[in-house]
């Protein structure tokens, strides 16, 4: 498929755009894994697909899309190339985070178009020193997916002022450096490298308090997609690509098994893997419905965390089982299945899907007990 056939589409056509991007990224997936970067054609198609503008305000040409459409699109792309699916998920999420910037910041990021690609560092690192009309930012941020082709980075840093909470800072390309540090066995083409900032001035309109993103209370935009508690959506952003990739692993394993005589044990394990994948997909789709319906009760917020962690767990177990049933043929170094196995194993190791780090187990068990009769 030629990248020229892929034009920017509205949210009504995000499923079609996801299908086109999936087809193109599938052609380049093996090479992307080998080289550790997405091909230029895939990056161009990624920008044109509409994922980056999905949560951007319509007044800047954005789609103001739903989380359900976002999840379906991410699942579709990730089934063909896990690294591309991971990048579109995080780039779309980054545009939603950046909507917490003041109005002048919106103009700066999207005034000339809604397809700006933003890579985010969620974990506070480095230090921001208050300065006149802004801050001076320095530090290093690891694992910034998509930074090789991002137009902007959105970095979280601690502020040196006493009692000041961490803040996010938006920096355009050219004001930060990139250290090529990503060397993981899976998700190799996500380009999750290290960003380095050395005493860069960031104006106040390109910064916002991390607390706003966490609570989902946006001081500058009333749009529903810009007012979502992080607890409701954060982990789902990382679970959806893993679940989509597991769907791709199922398709790859079936191609390996086609024409072979299967034992009953293999059939049972295969069917269990399909159930795990279906369950995982249902859970991330259930999370999307909770968010779009805005049922942000303590129980539903905690359940969304649990759902994302469990969906990642089920996806990883399913893919491991699929590798097992495919046998030696599934572990061919040039084969698709072993690549997806590495990708899903890597994706589901993310801290956002850890029960202990996110307190997914503690939060949901507490919510259940508190509402018990």
Secondary structure, 3 states (H helix, E strand, C coil): CCHHHCCCCCHHHHHHHHHHHHHHHHHHHHHHHHHCCCCHHHHHHHHHCCCCCCCCCHHHCCCCCCHHHHHHHHHHHHHHCHHHHHHHHHHHHHHHHHCCCCHHHHHHHHCCCCCCCEEEECCCCCEEEEECCEEEEEEEEEEECCCCCCCEEEEEEEECCCCCCCEEEEEECCCCEEECCCCCCCCHHHCCEEEEEEEEEEEHHHEEEHHHHHHCCCCCCCCHHHCCCHHHHHHHHHHHHHHHHHHHHHHHHHHHHCCCCCCHHHHHHHHHHHHHHHHHHHHHHHHHHHHHHCCCCHHHHHHHHHHHHHHHHHHHHHHHHHHHHHHHHHHCCCCHHHHHHHHHHHHCCCHHHCHHHHCHHHHHHHHHHHCCC
